[in-house]
Amino acid sequence: MSALCKVIQAKLTETPMQFAEVVDDHLDVPWRDFLRAWGQLREEDILKRDDIGRYYIEGGVAEAIAAETKAE
């Protein structure tokens, strides 16, 4: 797992985020490198999505936050 992948994983463990928000947090990273890291994270099969489409890491604090949010 790349360093960038670990950074993204840590963030998504803390707070659910839309994909665009994750991208915005890493605008200084070349797109190809970002997509590689995102792909690594997806391969780990720990990414989940809440009812409003935000990504979060299963088992983290963000999972509890996501569970409280329901689509209206």
Number of C-alpha atoms within 10 A of each C-alpha: 11 12 9 18 20 15 13 20 19 14 18 24 21 16 18 25 21 16 12 9 12 18 17 10 11 14 10 9 12 9 12 9 13 19 14 15 21 20 12 16 20 13 11 9 10 14 17 17 17 20 13 13 14 21 24 29 24 16 12 17 15 22 21 15 14 22 11 10 12 9 7 5
